[in-house]
Amino acid sequence: MLAILGLAGISGFIRSVTFRHWMDRRVSDSLRAVGQFEPLQWDGATFRSAGFSAQGSAQSKLTSLHASEIVARLGWPQILARALVIDELTLGKLDVGLGRNPASVNAPVPPKSPLRLPSLNIGLLINKIQVEQAGLHWSSTHAGPGDLLGTTVVASRKGPDSWQFTATGGSARQANYPAIIIDSTSGKLSDQALIVDQAKFRSEAGGEIAVQGAINLRDQLMAKLHTDFSGISLGPVLLKDWNLAGTADGKLDYTGSLDRIEEGGVTGFIQIAHAKFDPSTLFAKLRTLIEAIGWADVSLDSVSANIRYHDRQTDFINLVARYQDQIRIEGKGTIAAGQIDANLLFGLSPRIVSLIPGATDKVFTEERDGLRWAPMKISGPVRQPKEDLSKRLMKAIQEKMTEDFRGNLKDATKSLLDMLRH
């Protein structure tokens, strides 16, 4: 009789307005925010609510949260053990905003309950959560705003503060970069960290991406992430002013805060296949000569380099660019504050070098691996860099033409270029 009366009392309590406000407080505390459920409708051990909305404070990384079409099924036997257990919680839609709340924002004031809430020593546990359509919005001071939309999420409790989750479908976009399609993601989530066991994505522009790693949720979102990618189209994002495009394979490791991505560090390797490159963009002074000997719009077989990004500076080493057995570029350099500083070796086949008067003896003086080599330095703004090879080539041409013709240099040079065109 006592058990039946106790169960009846508990049953009456959980259907009361007081219980809804108790739920407001418990869920809000777990989110470190303040939120409120809309009225609950009961059907046996299942309740429904049209929605739950919460707002983060200045101390929270959660700016806003709104859930709708909420359905929860209670585990009745555990209630007698002073634990309110939700066996399964389903959300039709979940929309979450993350970012830095302004310091001037005061903590939200919890809604006042029409009744005085009793001091209840009852735990709230959720064993499984399923979200049909999840949306996530964030902002970065460097990369701009981002969104993740239309993802289905299933999470199961594995410990007091530990969850195993999977996410499928949907897409993510960061500012003006191509959208990323989510194939599947699995991992673990606790109040301390997010562990990504495996995440597979596809780029809207083509290619695949796989991510593994961990994010510390307590320490400024410090992250260690490893990324493998293949077939990624770089046309929309890589050196547009150089007319350089292609598809990239490689692997990158990121260490740093996701709050300040631009201050993190990246190391790895990247290789670009079918890299289309117009040499006249870089060697503007030699445009006529380049077009005459057929260099224009070269499709490089590959471009590869080891990459290191730190303190807003990108270093590339072991750079190798190839075009059949005709062209090869090697070297290293640095890009920082919109400026490039690179020291390269430029290799050309003897046949190509022989078409440039004076180049063999005075510029491309080293012979190695079946090519003629010349040092080249690139510096200045990334969008319009300057190189020192053109100047040396022009000087060699002038000197050679002077030696060969000993006459009107201007007419002789014009005659040579006319001959090369034909």
SETORGU-922866 format. One record per residue (C-alpha): residue number from 1; residue in three letters; x, y, z. Coordinates in steps of 0.25 Angstrom, whole numbers, m for minus. Layout:
<nodes>
num->NUM; residu->ala; px->X; py->Y; pz->Z
...
</nodes>
This chain:
<nodes>
num->1; residu->met; px->0; py->0; pz->0
num->2; residu->leu; px->11; py->10; pz->4
num->3; residu->ala; px->18; py->7; pz->m10
num->4; residu->ile; px->5; py->9; pz->m17
num->5; residu->leu; px->2; py->22; pz->m10
num->6; residu->gly; px->17; py->27; pz->m12
num->7; residu->leu; px->16; py->23; pz->m27
num->8; residu->ala; px->3; py->31; pz->m28
num->9; residu->gly; px->9; py->43; pz->m21
num->10; residu->ile; px->21; py->43; pz->m30
num->11; residu->ser; px->12; py->41; pz->m42
num->12; residu->gly; px->4; py->53; pz->m38
num->13; residu->phe; px->16; py->61; pz->m36
num->14; residu->ile; px->22; py->59; pz->m50
num->15; residu->arg; px->10; py->63; pz->m56
num->16; residu->ser; px->9; py->76; pz->m49
num->17; residu->val; px->14; py->90; pz->m53
num->18; residu->thr; px->24; py->89; pz->m41
num->19; residu->phe; px->31; py->77; pz->m48
num->20; residu->arg; px->32; py->85; pz->m61
num->21; residu->his; px->39; py->96; pz->m54
num->22; residu->trp; px->48; py->86; pz->m47
num->23; residu->met; px->52; py->81; pz->m61
num->24; residu->asp; px->55; py->95; pz->m66
num->25; residu->arg; px->65; py->96; pz->m54
num->26; residu->arg; px->71; py->83; pz->m56
num->27; residu->val; px->73; py->84; pz->m71
num->28; residu->ser; px->78; py->98; pz->m70
num->29; residu->asp; px->88; py->95; pz->m60
num->30; residu->ser; px->94; py->83; pz->m69
num->31; residu->leu; px->95; py->93; pz->m80
num->32; residu->arg; px->101; py->104; pz->m72
num->33; residu->ala; px->90; py->113; pz->m77
num->34; residu->val; px->76; py->117; pz->m73
num->35; residu->gly; px->64; py->111; pz->m81
num->36; residu->gln; px->49; py->107; pz->m80
num->37; residu->phe; px->40; py->96; pz->m86
num->38; residu->glu; px->27; py->99; pz->m92
num->39; residu->pro; px->15; py->92; pz->m85
num->40; residu->leu; px->16; py->77; pz->m84
num->41; residu->gln; px->5; py->67; pz->m89
num->42; residu->trp; px->5; py->53; pz->m83
num->43; residu->asp; px->1; py->39; pz->m89
num->44; residu->gly; px->4; py->29; pz->m79
num->45; residu->ala; px->20; py->29; pz->m76
num->46; residu->thr; px->22; py->38; pz->m88
num->47; residu->phe; px->22; py->53; pz->m89
num->48; residu->arg; px->22; py->63; pz->m100
num->49; residu->ser; px->26; py->77; pz->m101
num->50; residu->ala; px->25; py->87; pz->m113
num->51; residu->gly; px->39; py->92; pz->m109
num->52; residu->phe; px->50; py->96; pz->m100
num->53; residu->ser; px->58; py->109; pz->m101
num->54; residu->ala; px->71; py->114; pz->m94
num->55; residu->gln; px->81; py->125; pz->m94
num->56; residu->gly; px->95; py->125; pz->m90
num->57; residu->ser; px->102; py->135; pz->m80
num->58; residu->ala; px->115; py->143; pz->m82
num->59; residu->gln; px->122; py->131; pz->m76
num->60; residu->ser; px->116; py->121; pz->m85
num->61; residu->lys; px->120; py->117; pz->m100
num->62; residu->leu; px->106; py->114; pz->m102
num->63; residu->thr; px->99; py->126; pz->m108
num->64; residu->ser; px->85; py->120; pz->m111
num->65; residu->leu; px->78; py->107; pz->m111
num->66; residu->his; px->64; py->103; pz->m116
num->67; residu->ala; px->58; py->89; pz->m117
num->68; residu->ser; px->45; py->86; pz->m123
num->69; residu->glu; px->36; py->74; pz->m124
num->70; residu->ile; px->41; py->68; pz->m111
num->71; residu->val; px->36; py->54; pz->m107
num->72; residu->ala; px->42; py->47; pz->m95
num->73; residu->arg; px->39; py->33; pz->m89
num->74; residu->leu; px->41; py->31; pz->m74
num->75; residu->gly; px->47; py->19; pz->m68
num->76; residu->trp; px->36; py->17; pz->m57
num->77; residu->pro; px->43; py->6; pz->m48
num->78; residu->gln; px->55; py->16; pz->m45
num->79; residu->ile; px->46; py->26; pz->m39
num->80; residu->leu; px->45; py->19; pz->m26
num->81; residu->ala; px->60; py->19; pz->m25
num->82; residu->arg; px->60; py->34; pz->m25
num->83; residu->ala; px->65; py->35; pz->m39
num->84; residu->leu; px->56; py->41; pz->m51
num->85; residu->val; px->61; py->33; pz->m63
num->86; residu->ile; px->57; py->37; pz->m77
num->87; residu->asp; px->60; py->24; pz->m85
num->88; residu->glu; px->58; py->31; pz->m99
num->89; residu->leu; px->58; py->46; pz->m102
num->90; residu->thr; px->54; py->49; pz->m117
num->91; residu->leu; px->55; py->64; pz->m122
num->92; residu->gly; px->49; py->67; pz->m136
num->93; residu->lys; px->59; py->79; pz->m137
num->94; residu->leu; px->70; py->84; pz->m129
num->95; residu->asp; px->77; py->98; pz->m132
num->96; residu->val; px->89; py->102; pz->m125
num->97; residu->gly; px->98; py->114; pz->m125
num->98; residu->leu; px->112; py->115; pz->m120
num->99; residu->gly; px->121; py->127; pz->m118
num->100; residu->arg; px->126; py->137; pz->m109
num->101; residu->asn; px->115; py->144; pz->m102
num->102; residu->pro; px->118; py->159; pz->m99
num->103; residu->ala; px->124; py->161; pz->m85
num->104; residu->ser; px->114; py->172; pz->m83
num->105; residu->val; px->102; py->162; pz->m84
num->106; residu->asn; px->97; py->158; pz->m70
num->107; residu->ala; px->93; py->144; pz->m67
num->108; residu->pro; px->79; py->141; pz->m72
num->109; residu->val; px->69; py->141; pz->m60
num->110; residu->pro; px->61; py->128; pz->m59
num->111; residu->pro; px->46; py->129; pz->m60
num->112; residu->lys; px->39; py->130; pz->m47
num->113; residu->ser; px->31; py->118; pz->m43
num->114; residu->pro; px->16; py->120; pz->m39
num->115; residu->leu; px->19; py->110; pz->m28
num->116; residu->arg; px->31; py->109; pz->m18
num->117; residu->leu; px->40; py->98; pz->m23
num->118; residu->pro; px->43; py->87; pz->m13
num->119; residu->ser; px->57; py->83; pz->m10
num->120; residu->leu; px->57; py->70; pz->m17
num->121; residu->asn; px->68; py->60; pz->m16
num->122; residu->ile; px->65; py->53; pz->m29
num->123; residu->gly; px->75; py->51; pz->m40
num->124; residu->leu; px->71; py->53; pz->m55
num->125; residu->leu; px->77; py->43; pz->m65
num->126; residu->ile; px->75; py->42; pz->m80
num->127; residu->asn; px->79; py->28; pz->m86
num->128; residu->lys; px->77; py->31; pz->m100
num->129; residu->ile; px->75; py->44; pz->m109
num->130; residu->gln; px->71; py->44; pz->m123
num->131; residu->val; px->71; py->57; pz->m131
num->132; residu->glu; px->64; py->56; pz->m145
num->133; residu->gln; px->70; py->70; pz->m150
num->134; residu->ala; px->81; py->77; pz->m143
num->135; residu->gly; px->87; py->90; pz->m146
num->136; residu->leu; px->99; py->97; pz->m141
num->137; residu->his; px->104; py->111; pz->m143
num->138; residu->trp; px->117; py->117; pz->m139
num->139; residu->ser; px->127; py->129; pz->m142
num->140; residu->ser; px->142; py->130; pz->m143
num->141; residu->thr; px->149; py->143; pz->m143
num->142; residu->his; px->158; py->139; pz->m154
num->143; residu->ala; px->149; py->130; pz->m163
num->144; residu->gly; px->136; py->136; pz->m161
num->145; residu->pro; px->122; py->130; pz->m158
num->146; residu->gly; px->119; py->115; pz->m160
num->147; residu->asp; px->107; py->106; pz->m160
num->148; residu->leu; px->104; py->91; pz->m159
num->149; residu->leu; px->90; py->88; pz->m163
num->150; residu->gly; px->81; py->76; pz->m165
num->151; residu->thr; px->89; py->65; pz->m157
num->152; residu->thr; px->83; py->53; pz->m150
num->153; residu->val; px->89; py->50; pz->m137
num->154; residu->val; px->88; py->38; pz->m128
num->155; residu->ala; px->94; py->38; pz->m114
num->156; residu->ser; px->94; py->27; pz->m103
num->157; residu->arg; px->99; py->29; pz->m89
num->158; residu->lys; px->112; py->21; pz->m85
num->159; residu->gly; px->115; py->27; pz->m71
num->160; residu->pro; px->111; py->38; pz->m62
num->161; residu->asp; px->116; py->49; pz->m71
num->162; residu->ser; px->120; py->41; pz->m84
num->163; residu->trp; px->112; py->39; pz->m97
num->164; residu->gln; px->115; py->30; pz->m109
num->165; residu->phe; px->109; py->37; pz->m121
num->166; residu->thr; px->107; py->36; pz->m137
num->167; residu->ala; px->103; py->47; pz->m146
num->168; residu->thr; px->99; py->45; pz->m161
num->169; residu->gly; px->95; py->54; pz->m172
num->170; residu->gly; px->94; py->69; pz->m173
num->171; residu->ser; px->104; py->79; pz->m178
num->172; residu->ala; px->114; py->89; pz->m172
num->173; residu->arg; px->119; py->102; pz->m177
num->174; residu->gln; px->129; py->112; pz->m173
num->175; residu->ala; px->128; py->126; pz->m178
num->176; residu->asn; px->130; py->126; pz->m194
num->177; residu->tyr; px->137; py->112; pz->m194
num->178; residu->pro; px->130; py->101; pz->m201
num->179; residu->ala; px->120; py->93; pz->m193
num->180; residu->ile; px->124; py->80; pz->m186
num->181; residu->ile; px->114; py->68; pz->m187
num->182; residu->ile; px->114; py->59; pz->m175
num->183; residu->asp; px->115; py->44; pz->m178
num->184; residu->ser; px->116; py->39; pz->m164
num->185; residu->thr; px->122; py->43; pz->m150
num->186; residu->ser; px->124; py->35; pz->m137
num->187; residu->gly; px->131; py->38; pz->m124
num->188; residu->lys; px->130; py->41; pz->m109
num->189; residu->leu; px->125; py->53; pz->m102
num->190; residu->ser; px->126; py->57; pz->m87
num->191; residu->asp; px->126; py->70; pz->m79
num->192; residu->gln; px->141; py->70; pz->m81
num->193; residu->ala; px->144; py->67; pz->m95
num->194; residu->leu; px->139; py->63; pz->m109
num->195; residu->ile; px->146; py->51; pz->m115
num->196; residu->val; px->144; py->49; pz->m130
num->197; residu->asp; px->147; py->34; pz->m133
num->198; residu->gln; px->144; py->35; pz->m148
num->199; residu->ala; px->137; py->46; pz->m156
num->200; residu->lys; px->136; py->45; pz->m171
num->201; residu->phe; px->132; py->57; pz->m180
num->202; residu->arg; px->131; py->60; pz->m195
num->203; residu->ser; px->133; py->74; pz->m201
num->204; residu->glu; px->122; py->80; pz->m209
num->205; residu->ala; px->133; py->83; pz->m219
num->206; residu->gly; px->138; py->69; pz->m220
num->207; residu->gly; px->147; py->60; pz->m211
num->208; residu->glu; px->147; py->53; pz->m197
num->209; residu->ile; px->151; py->57; pz->m183
num->210; residu->ala; px->154; py->49; pz->m171
num->211; residu->val; px->156; py->54; pz->m157
num->212; residu->gln; px->160; py->49; pz->m144
num->213; residu->gly; px->164; py->55; pz->m131
num->214; residu->ala; px->160; py->62; pz->m118
num->215; residu->ile; px->154; py->75; pz->m113
num->216; residu->asn; px->156; py->80; pz->m98
num->217; residu->leu; px->142; py->86; pz->m95
num->218; residu->arg; px->147; py->93; pz->m82
num->219; residu->asp; px->161; py->99; pz->m87
num->220; residu->gln; px->157; py->109; pz->m98
num->221; residu->leu; px->153; py->98; pz->m107
num->222; residu->met; px->167; py->93; pz->m109
num->223; residu->ala; px->168; py->83; pz->m120
num->224; residu->lys; px->177; py->73; pz->m126
num->225; residu->leu; px->171; py->68; pz->m139
num->226; residu->his; px->177; py->59; pz->m150
num->227; residu->thr; px->171; py->61; pz->m164
num->228; residu->asp; px->173; py->52; pz->m177
num->229; residu->phe; px->168; py->57; pz->m190
num->230; residu->ser; px->168; py->53; pz->m204
num->231; residu->gly; px->162; py->59; pz->m217
num->232; residu->ile; px->159; py->73; pz->m211
num->233; residu->ser; px->157; py->83; pz->m222
num->234; residu->leu; px->166; py->95; pz->m218
num->235; residu->gly; px->161; py->104; pz->m230
num->236; residu->pro; px->151; py->113; pz->m221
num->237; residu->val; px->162; py->115; pz->m210
num->238; residu->leu; px->176; py->114; pz->m214
num->239; residu->leu; px->184; py->126; pz->m220
num->240; residu->lys; px->173; py->131; pz->m229
num->241; residu->asp; px->183; py->142; pz->m234
num->242; residu->trp; px->193; py->132; pz->m238
num->243; residu->asn; px->183; py->124; pz->m247
num->244; residu->leu; px->187; py->112; pz->m239
num->245; residu->ala; px->176; py->101; pz->m237
num->246; residu->gly; px->176; py->86; pz->m236
num->247; residu->thr; px->172; py->74; pz->m227
num->248; residu->ala; px->179; py->72; pz->m214
num->249; residu->asp; px->182; py->60; pz->m205
num->250; residu->gly; px->190; py->60; pz->m192
num->251; residu->lys; px->189; py->60; pz->m177
num->252; residu->leu; px->189; py->71; pz->m167
num->253; residu->asp; px->190; py->72; pz->m152
num->254; residu->tyr; px->184; py->84; pz->m144
num->255; residu->thr; px->187; py->88; pz->m130
num->256; residu->gly; px->181; py->100; pz->m123
num->257; residu->ser; px->168; py->106; pz->m119
num->258; residu->leu; px->156; py->106; pz->m127
num->259; residu->asp; px->152; py->119; pz->m121
num->260; residu->arg; px->164; py->125; pz->m128
num->261; residu->ile; px->167; py->116; pz->m140
num->262; residu->glu; px->176; py->126; pz->m146
num->263; residu->glu; px->186; py->125; pz->m134
num->264; residu->gly; px->187; py->110; pz->m135
num->265; residu->gly; px->197; py->102; pz->m142
num->266; residu->val; px->197; py->93; pz->m154
num->267; residu->thr; px->207; py->83; pz->m159
num->268; residu->gly; px->206; py->73; pz->m170
num->269; residu->phe; px->208; py->69; pz->m185
num->270; residu->ile; px->200; py->74; pz->m197
num->271; residu->gln; px->201; py->69; pz->m212
num->272; residu->ile; px->193; py->75; pz->m223
num->273; residu->ala; px->190; py->68; pz->m236
num->274; residu->his; px->187; py->74; pz->m249
num->275; residu->ala; px->191; py->87; pz->m244
num->276; residu->lys; px->188; py->97; pz->m255
num->277; residu->phe; px->197; py->109; pz->m255
num->278; residu->asp; px->200; py->120; pz->m265
num->279; residu->pro; px->215; py->124; pz->m263
num->280; residu->ser; px->212; py->138; pz->m270
num->281; residu->thr; px->205; py->142; pz->m257
num->282; residu->leu; px->217; py->141; pz->m249
num->283; residu->phe; px->227; py->144; pz->m260
num->284; residu->ala; px->220; py->156; pz->m265
num->285; residu->lys; px->232; py->162; pz->m272
num->286; residu->leu; px->234; py->150; pz->m280
num->287; residu->arg; px->220; py->148; pz->m285
num->288; residu->thr; px->223; py->150; pz->m299
num->289; residu->leu; px->234; py->140; pz->m299
num->290; residu->ile; px->226; py->130; pz->m291
num->291; residu->glu; px->215; py->130; pz->m301
num->292; residu->ala; px->225; py->129; pz->m312
num->293; residu->ile; px->231; py->116; pz->m307
num->294; residu->gly; px->218; py->109; pz->m303
num->295; residu->trp; px->219; py->110; pz->m288
num->296; residu->ala; px->206; py->117; pz->m286
num->297; residu->asp; px->195; py->110; pz->m277
num->298; residu->val; px->204; py->99; pz->m273
num->299; residu->ser; px->197; py->87; pz->m266
num->300; residu->leu; px->207; py->82; pz->m255
num->301; residu->asp; px->207; py->68; pz->m253
num->302; residu->ser; px->208; py->70; pz->m238
num->303; residu->val; px->212; py->80; pz->m227
num->304; residu->ser; px->215; py->75; pz->m213
num->305; residu->ala; px->221; py->82; pz->m200
num->306; residu->asn; px->222; py->80; pz->m185
num->307; residu->ile; px->214; py->91; pz->m178
num->308; residu->arg; px->215; py->97; pz->m165
num->309; residu->tyr; px->206; py->108; pz->m160
num->310; residu->his; px->209; py->116; pz->m147
num->311; residu->asp; px->207; py->130; pz->m141
num->312; residu->arg; px->199; py->134; pz->m154
num->313; residu->gln; px->211; py->129; pz->m163
num->314; residu->thr; px->212; py->118; pz->m173
num->315; residu->asp; px->225; py->111; pz->m176
num->316; residu->phe; px->226; py->102; pz->m187
num->317; residu->ile; px->238; py->93; pz->m189
num->318; residu->asn; px->242; py->82; pz->m199
num->319; residu->leu; px->234; py->88; pz->m210
num->320; residu->val; px->234; py->80; pz->m223
num->321; residu->ala; px->226; py->84; pz->m235
num->322; residu->arg; px->227; py->76; pz->m248
num->323; residu->tyr; px->223; py->76; pz->m262
num->324; residu->gln; px->227; py->64; pz->m270
num->325; residu->asp; px->242; py->64; pz->m272
num->326; residu->gln; px->242; py->79; pz->m276
num->327; residu->ile; px->240; py->87; pz->m263
num->328; residu->arg; px->243; py->85; pz->m249
num->329; residu->ile; px->243; py->95; pz->m237
num->330; residu->glu; px->249; py->92; pz->m224
num->331; residu->gly; px->251; py->100; pz->m211
num->332; residu->lys; px->244; py->106; pz->m198
num->333; residu->gly; px->238; py->119; pz->m194
num->334; residu->thr; px->229; py->126; pz->m184
num->335; residu->ile; px->216; py->134; pz->m185
num->336; residu->ala; px->212; py->144; pz->m174
num->337; residu->ala; px->204; py->156; pz->m173
num->338; residu->gly; px->200; py->155; pz->m188
num->339; residu->gln; px->215; py->155; pz->m192
num->340; residu->ile; px->223; py->143; pz->m198
num->341; residu->asp; px->238; py->141; pz->m197
num->342; residu->ala; px->243; py->128; pz->m205
num->343; residu->asn; px->256; py->123; pz->m209
num->344; residu->leu; px->254; py->113; pz->m221
num->345; residu->leu; px->262; py->106; pz->m232
num->346; residu->phe; px->256; py->106; pz->m245
num->347; residu->gly; px->259; py->95; pz->m255
num->348; residu->leu; px->256; py->94; pz->m270
num->349; residu->ser; px->260; py->84; pz->m280
num->350; residu->pro; px->272; py->87; pz->m289
num->351; residu->arg; px->263; py->88; pz->m301
num->352; residu->ile; px->255; py->100; pz->m295
num->353; residu->val; px->267; py->107; pz->m289
num->354; residu->ser; px->273; py->106; pz->m303
num->355; residu->leu; px->262; py->115; pz->m308
num->356; residu->ile; px->266; py->126; pz->m299
num->357; residu->pro; px->278; py->133; pz->m304
num->358; residu->gly; px->289; py->134; pz->m293
num->359; residu->ala; px->281; py->126; pz->m283
num->360; residu->thr; px->290; py->113; pz->m283
num->361; residu->asp; px->303; py->120; pz->m281
num->362; residu->lys; px->298; py->132; pz->m272
num->363; residu->val; px->286; py->128; pz->m264
num->364; residu->phe; px->283; py->113; pz->m265
num->365; residu->thr; px->297; py->109; pz->m262
num->366; residu->glu; px->295; py->96; pz->m253
num->367; residu->glu; px->292; py->83; pz->m260
num->368; residu->arg; px->286; py->72; pz->m252
num->369; residu->asp; px->275; py->61; pz->m254
num->370; residu->gly; px->274; py->64; pz->m268
num->371; residu->leu; px->271; py->78; pz->m266
num->372; residu->arg; px->277; py->92; pz->m266
num->373; residu->trp; px->276; py->99; pz->m253
num->374; residu->ala; px->275; py->114; pz->m248
num->375; residu->pro; px->272; py->120; pz->m234
num->376; residu->met; px->260; py->129; pz->m233
num->377; residu->lys; px->255; py->137; pz->m222
num->378; residu->ile; px->240; py->141; pz->m220
num->379; residu->ser; px->236; py->152; pz->m211
num->380; residu->gly; px->226; py->163; pz->m208
num->381; residu->pro; px->211; py->163; pz->m207
num->382; residu->val; px->205; py->149; pz->m210
num->383; residu->arg; px->195; py->154; pz->m220
num->384; residu->gln; px->206; py->161; pz->m228
num->385; residu->pro; px->219; py->155; pz->m224
num->386; residu->lys; px->232; py->159; pz->m231
num->387; residu->glu; px->243; py->149; pz->m236
num->388; residu->asp; px->257; py->152; pz->m240
num->389; residu->leu; px->259; py->142; pz->m251
num->390; residu->ser; px->252; py->150; pz->m262
num->391; residu->lys; px->262; py->161; pz->m260
num->392; residu->arg; px->274; py->152; pz->m261
num->393; residu->leu; px->268; py->145; pz->m273
num->394; residu->met; px->266; py->159; pz->m280
num->395; residu->lys; px->280; py->163; pz->m277
num->396; residu->ala; px->285; py->150; pz->m283
num->397; residu->ile; px->277; py->152; pz->m295
num->398; residu->gln; px->282; py->166; pz->m297
num->399; residu->glu; px->296; py->162; pz->m295
num->400; residu->lys; px->295; py->150; pz->m304
num->401; residu->met; px->288; py->159; pz->m315
num->402; residu->thr; px->299; py->169; pz->m314
num->403; residu->glu; px->310; py->159; pz->m316
num->404; residu->asp; px->303; py->152; pz->m328
num->405; residu->phe; px->298; py->164; pz->m335
num->406; residu->arg; px->306; py->176; pz->m330
num->407; residu->gly; px->296; py->185; pz->m336
num->408; residu->asn; px->282; py->190; pz->m333
num->409; residu->leu; px->278; py->183; pz->m321
num->410; residu->lys; px->264; py->187; pz->m322
num->411; residu->asp; px->262; py->182; pz->m336
num->412; residu->ala; px->270; py->169; pz->m333
num->413; residu->thr; px->262; py->165; pz->m321
num->414; residu->lys; px->249; py->168; pz->m329
num->415; residu->ser; px->254; py->159; pz->m340
num->416; residu->leu; px->257; py->148; pz->m330
num->417; residu->leu; px->243; py->149; pz->m324
num->418; residu->asp; px->236; py->149; pz->m338
num->419; residu->met; px->244; py->136; pz->m342
num->420; residu->leu; px->240; py->129; pz->m329
num->421; residu->arg; px->226; py->133; pz->m331
num->422; residu->his; px->226; py->126; pz->m345
</nodes>
